[in-house]
């Protein structure tokens, strides 16, 4: 399957490479997206179209050639947009390993985009969402050693601190202290104070 995928990704049909065909498809979809004002509608469109790119992206990842590829990096962004964290992380791991760069229209690099998008999604939830703990942990591990603004990394630690505050206050304190150290304006002091008092008094977390 991997070999077939790699062949599909790099093969030629009618004198036009699969990479060129996918890039042309992406350009067409980008024009359509520009005509949509609603962010919700944009995400719905990406969700509808994204499977058209999946065989190509899987082939590129399987071939592991590491060449710069706008389609592959853009699909990482689309996977983040539709909150398909496992596939976004898989593409990000490939992109970071091979030092792929974001297209010029993006202001953030791969590592920052990955971590900040997942952290923002977690912090935008009306209540802490435990299902985002694993993606955040994985993203933090992937971007370790990659340079980025401290405030972005602080967001991820803040999100993890809030997610684990009720179930694992000791771990939550560690994340919140890290967030505070990275960004004094991270907005974690109130929760951190409460958790410190709770653990000092030996109170059990809420059931």
Secondary structure, DSSP 4 states (H G I P E B T S, - for coil): -HHHHHHHHH-EETTEEHHHHHHHHHHHHHHHHHT---HHHHHHHHHHHTHHHHHHHHHHHHHT-----HHHHHHHHHHHHTT-HHHHHHHHHHHHHTT----TT-SS-HHHHHHHHHHHHHHHSSS--TTHHHHHHHHHHHHTT----HHHHHHHHHHHHHHHTTT-HHHHHHHHHHHHHH-TTSS-HHHHHHHHHHHHHTPPPP-
